Amino acid sequence: ETAFVNVVTGLAARDGTELNASTPSAKVNLDIDGVEETVRCAVALPVISEGGPHVSIRKQSPDALTPVDLIERGALSVDLVTLLWLLYEHRGVVLFAGPTGVGKTTLLNAHTPFIPFDDRPVSIDEGSREVRLPHETGVSLTTRDHEDAYKAVSMSDLMTEANYLNPDIEVIAEINTPASFETFAETLNTGHGVIGTTHAEDVESLVNRVIERGLRPSLLREIDVIVFPRQVGGDRYVSRVVELLSADEYESLDPDATHSPTGNPKHGGAGVVDKGETAVYYNTIAWRTADGEFRFPGAPQADQSAAG
């Protein structure tokens, strides 16, 4: 076991992290000679790993999948690519939400070339380094754990640094911890475009997570669309795309014009998550049917209201 502990601490040290009793685990990203892909590891000491030290290795492909690749694989439709293109290009707010391993970051990275190359995108993450920005102007920032608080780099530190860089759009990977949710909320208030990923299987789960982090659910109203990918039998695809609405927009929905991927009896794919003094209204604007077809009946309701 001692030899394995040395291996684990050595891997962490290669990425600039010192493992010890105060910092017993870390996400490690390694570029290894002779290996094209970046190797991502999760390492931990016996302090938190009852069965002894562990290393979990996840390989990243050297090349991100493109929207064309995803269309050919049946993961999404041309209409959905067009919508994401417009939102990326015009500094919208897009959130990819779902469980681990369903392809949230794959979808995010596939569309980053749609961010104008004259813009400055800045990515912020807590050590995953999975975001890929093919821009000469792009900047990638990541946290750093350290037992010495003066040497550690927090999400708050990265947020301050990002503001100095004057980004046009910020990309926040893995919005899951309290610190990353706070960063997400602060970024929404800046008026920049925002793209991110989080763990939530549906709108209600997302609202609950926001409340658990001590944030106002109303901040979700700033999101243009939420994309929910899923994985079934090894196939990964977008199952549902949702927009968040005001109460007036929700009430103006035409029940005859909405469809029901969820079986909601009132507004088809629309609904409300009621949390006491705050209600979050949503409408499903695209979904994948059981036979693998994508339905995309029209433009988001919020856009139609603005146009009117």
GIWODA-V943123 format. One record per residue. N is the residue number from 0. RES is the residue in one letter. OMEGA is omega in degrees with one decimal (none if undefined). Layout:
BEGIN
n = <N N>
res = <RES RES>
omega = <OMEGA OMEGA>
END
This chain:
BEGIN
n = <0 1 2 3 4 5 6 7 8 9 10 11 12 13 14 15 16 17 18 19 20 21 22 23 24 25 26 27 28 29 30 31 32 33 34 35 36 37 38 39 40 41 42 43 44 45 46 47 48 49 50 51 52 53 54 55 56 57 58 59 60 61 62 63 64 65 66 67 68 69 70 71 72 73 74 75 76 77 78 79 80 81 82 83 84 85 86 87 88 89 90 91 92 93 94 95 96 97 98 99 100 101 102 103 104 105 106 107 108 109 110 111 112 113 114 115 116 117 118 119 120 121 122 123 124 125 126 127 128 129 130 131 132 133 134 135 136 137 138 139 140 141 142 143 144 145 146 147 148 149 150 151 152 153 154 155 156 157 158 159 160 161 162 163 164 165 166 167 168 169 170 171 172 173 174 175 176 177 178 179 180 181 182 183 184 185 186 187 188 189 190 191 192 193 194 195 196 197 198 199 200 201 202 203 204 205 206 207 208 209 210 211 212 213 214 215 216 217 218 219 220 221 222 223 224 225 226 227 228 229 230 231 232 233 234 235 236 237 238 239 240 241 242 243 244 245 246 247 248 249 250 251 252 253 254 255 256 257 258 259 260 261 262 263 264 265 266 267 268 269 270 271 272 273 274 275 276 277 278 279 280 281 282 283 284 285 286 287 288 289 290 291 292 293 294 295 296 297 298 299 300 301 302 303 304 305 306 307>
res = <E T A F V N V V T G L A A R D G T E L N A S T P S A K V N L D I D G V E E T V R C A V A L P V I S E G G P H V S I R K Q S P D A L T P V D L I E R G A L S V D L V T L L W L L Y E H R G V V L F A G P T G V G K T T L L N A H T P F I P F D D R P V S I D E G S R E V R L P H E T G V S L T T R D H E D A Y K A V S M S D L M T E A N Y L N P D I E V I A E I N T P A S F E T F A E T L N T G H G V I G T T H A E D V E S L V N R V I E R G L R P S L L R E I D V I V F P R Q V G G D R Y V S R V V E L L S A D E Y E S L D P D A T H S P T G N P K H G G A G V V D K G E T A V Y Y N T I A W R T A D G E F R F P G A P Q A D Q S A A G>
omega = <-180.0 179.3 -179.9 175.7 178.6 177.3 -178.5 -179.8 177.6 177.2 179.8 -178.9 179.3 178.5 174.4 -179.5 177.7 178.3 176.2 -177.9 179.6 177.8 -172.3 -179.1 -179.6 168.1 -174.4 177.4 -173.6 169.6 -172.1 178.2 178.8 178.7 -176.0 -174.7 168.3 -179.4 -179.7 -178.2 166.2 -176.2 -179.7 177.1 179.7 178.4 -179.9 -178.4 -171.4 -178.3 -176.6 -179.3 178.6 174.5 175.6 -173.7 177.4 -177.9 175.9 176.9 179.3 -178.6 177.4 173.4 178.3 174.1 178.4 177.2 -176.7 176.5 -179.6 179.1 -179.4 -177.4 178.5 -175.2 177.2 180.0 -179.7 175.3 179.5 178.8 -179.9 176.3 -179.0 -178.5 177.1 -175.5 -175.0 171.4 175.9 178.9 -175.6 177.9 174.8 -172.4 178.5 179.0 177.0 171.8 -178.9 176.2 -179.7 -178.6 175.7 178.1 -179.9 -176.4 -178.0 -174.0 179.9 175.1 177.7 172.7 -177.0 -175.5 172.0 179.1 174.5 173.0 176.7 177.9 -179.9 176.7 -178.4 172.0 -176.1 179.1 -178.3 -178.4 180.0 -179.6 -178.2 -175.6 174.7 -179.0 -175.8 177.9 178.5 -179.1 179.5 179.4 176.0 176.5 175.7 -179.5 175.9 -175.6 -178.9 179.4 179.5 176.6 -175.0 175.2 177.5 176.8 -179.2 179.0 178.0 179.5 -179.5 179.7 176.3 -177.5 178.4 -177.3 170.8 180.0 179.7 179.9 -176.9 -179.5 173.6 175.7 -173.8 -178.7 175.8 -178.9 -178.7 175.9 177.6 177.3 177.9 -179.9 179.4 -179.4 177.9 -178.8 -178.7 -176.5 175.8 167.4 -178.2 173.5 -178.1 175.2 177.2 178.3 176.0 -174.5 179.2 -176.1 -178.4 177.6 179.0 178.6 179.4 -179.5 178.3 179.6 179.3 -179.7 176.9 -179.2 179.7 177.0 -178.7 179.6 178.7 179.6 179.2 -178.9 178.1 177.1 171.9 -178.8 -178.4 172.4 175.5 178.8 178.5 177.2 179.9 177.5 177.8 -177.0 174.9 -178.7 -172.7 174.8 -172.4 169.4 177.4 -170.6 166.8 178.8 -179.5 178.8 179.4 -178.5 -178.7 179.1 177.4 -178.8 -179.2 -176.5 179.5 -178.6 -168.9 173.6 -176.0 -179.6 177.9 -173.7 -174.4 -174.3 179.0 -179.3 177.8 179.6 179.9 173.0 -174.0 179.9 178.0 -177.5 -177.2 175.0 178.4 -177.5 -179.4 178.9 177.0 -176.6 177.3 178.5 177.6 -178.4 -178.6 179.8 173.2 178.3 177.1 176.3 -178.0 -168.4 -178.7 -179.3 176.7 -177.3 -179.0 178.5 179.4 179.6 179.5 -179.0 -179.0 none>
END
